[in-house]
Amino acid sequence: MTIINIFFSPSGTTKKVAEIMSGNFSQEKENCDLLHFQSEKELSNDDIAVVVMPVFAGRLPKTACERLSKIKGNDAKAIAVVNYDNAHVSDALLELVDVLSDNDFNVVAAASTVSHHSIFDGVAVGRPDDEDISKINDFTVKCIDKIESNESLKADIPGNRPYTDYKQLPFTISCDESVCAFCYDCVNVCPENAIPDDDPVATNLDICSRCTACISICPEDARSFTGDAFEAKKVDFEKANSERKEPEFYL
Ligand SMILES: Cc1cc2nc3c(=O)[nH]c(=O)nc-3n(C[C@H](O)[C@H](O)[C@H](O)COP(=O)(O)O)c2cc1C
């Protein structure tokens, strides 16, 4: 039996939530990082999957969802979690539970957790904080009890089918050529291959999902969101989402 941490975490907070949760299990752990992992994979029915995905515009990130769909559960138990930034979860948690169930995972519990925003850095600063971590740990202990007693998910998951349409954010990601070290880390991490390997300063904004992996990985801080549309939205968004939201748990 192995605890498989499955996550897609361009700026690192989703991975952090997965690791907090799996830290409560005593069994051997394995990470399946969907920023890089895009092969087929089969779990055993005695494995336990901790699956944590960020919310992108009320949905699961499309590339992450496609990669997750290649992992077959074979009746492995799963805890389904979406990580969002204090704005809205919309249909993302329902979508995650559906994708896992369709792929033959036995979903025993679900949650939405709150983390620091990867685009608007004034929202949910410092989260998950100690209060969040304590709630996530309590929830995981309850999940372990459910897994041991062979129970499935009973609670209703919020959200609607059909899910809200995918939306591409209209913001520009730029690279400051004067500080770029041409290390190609951004080229290698981009899940959409939107940064050409013969021109790492460029970004194909038609296919870029604005996931922020290139910004997070850049050792020179050369990449960032820029432009009037971004600056204008940042002020409004940070004001509208300043009130603290709490993680929610479904057993
Ligand atoms: C393209 C994009 C869209 C996002 N859309 C939403 C959203 O609809 N609702 C929300 O609450 N947070 C949204 N977020 C915030 C992320 O869900 C949040 O910052 C998450 O913690 C990022 O995970 P990471 O640190 O693992 O990359 C969005 C972030 C990105 C990059």
The ligand as an SDF file (V2000), in Angstrom:
LIG
                    3D

 31 33  0  0  0  0  0  0  0  0999 V2000
   -5.2030   30.9580  -14.2510 C   0  0  0  0  0  0  0  0  0  0  0  0
   -5.6760   31.0040  -12.8310 C   0  0  0  0  0  0  0  0  0  0  0  0
   -7.0370   31.0410  -12.5370 C   0  0  0  0  0  0  0  0  0  0  0  0
   -7.4820   31.0660  -11.2020 C   0  0  0  0  0  0  0  0  0  0  0  0
   -8.8210   31.0650  -10.9360 N   0  0  0  0  0  0  0  0  0  0  0  0
   -9.2580   31.0350   -9.6610 C   0  0  0  0  0  0  0  0  0  0  0  0
  -10.6620   30.9710   -9.3480 C   0  0  0  0  0  0  0  0  0  0  0  0
  -11.5170   30.8690  -10.2270 O   0  0  0  0  0  0  0  0  0  0  0  0
  -11.0380   30.9990   -8.0590 N   0  0  0  0  0  0  0  0  0  0  0  0
  -10.1430   31.0770   -7.0550 C   0  0  0  0  0  0  0  0  0  0  0  0
  -10.5610   31.1610   -5.8980 O   0  0  0  0  0  0  0  0  0  0  0  0
   -8.8080   31.0660   -7.2960 N   0  0  0  0  0  0  0  0  0  0  0  0
   -8.3510   31.0510   -8.5750 C   0  0  0  0  0  0  0  0  0  0  0  0
   -6.9910   31.0430   -8.8390 N   0  0  0  0  0  0  0  0  0  0  0  0
   -6.0510   30.9900   -7.7300 C   0  0  0  0  0  0  0  0  0  0  0  0
   -5.4760   29.6100   -7.5110 C   0  0  0  0  0  0  0  0  0  0  0  0
   -6.4860   28.6240   -7.4340 O   0  0  0  0  0  0  0  0  0  0  0  0
   -4.6750   29.5960   -6.2100 C   0  0  0  0  0  0  0  0  0  0  0  0
   -3.7690   30.6730   -6.1950 O   0  0  0  0  0  0  0  0  0  0  0  0
   -3.9210   28.2880   -5.9920 C   0  0  0  0  0  0  0  0  0  0  0  0
   -3.4660   28.3050   -4.6530 O   0  0  0  0  0  0  0  0  0  0  0  0
   -2.7300   28.1310   -6.9110 C   0  0  0  0  0  0  0  0  0  0  0  0
   -2.0900   26.9030   -6.6430 O   0  0  0  0  0  0  0  0  0  0  0  0
   -0.4790   26.6960   -6.7900 P   0  0  0  0  0  0  0  0  0  0  0  0
    0.1450   27.5800   -5.7310 O   0  0  0  0  0  0  0  0  0  0  0  0
   -0.2950   25.2610   -6.4860 O   0  0  0  0  0  0  0  0  0  0  0  0
   -0.1260   27.0890   -8.1660 O   0  0  0  0  0  0  0  0  0  0  0  0
   -6.5420   31.0480  -10.1450 C   0  0  0  0  0  0  0  0  0  0  0  0
   -5.1620   31.0210  -10.4410 C   0  0  0  0  0  0  0  0  0  0  0  0
   -4.7330   30.9870  -11.7530 C   0  0  0  0  0  0  0  0  0  0  0  0
   -3.2610   30.9090  -12.0240 C   0  0  0  0  0  0  0  0  0  0  0  0
  1  2  1  0
  2  3  1  0
  2 30  2  0
  3  4  2  0
  4  5  1  0
  4 28  1  0
  5  6  2  0
  6  7  1  0
  6 13  1  0
  7  8  2  0
  7  9  1  0
  9 10  1  0
 10 11  2  0
 10 12  1  0
 12 13  2  0
 13 14  1  0
 14 15  1  0
 14 28  1  0
 15 16  1  0
 16 17  1  0
 16 18  1  0
 18 19  1  0
 18 20  1  0
 20 21  1  0
 20 22  1  0
 22 23  1  0
 23 24  1  0
 24 25  2  0
 24 26  1  0
 24 27  1  0
 28 29  2  0
 29 30  1  0
 30 31  1  0
M  END
$$$$
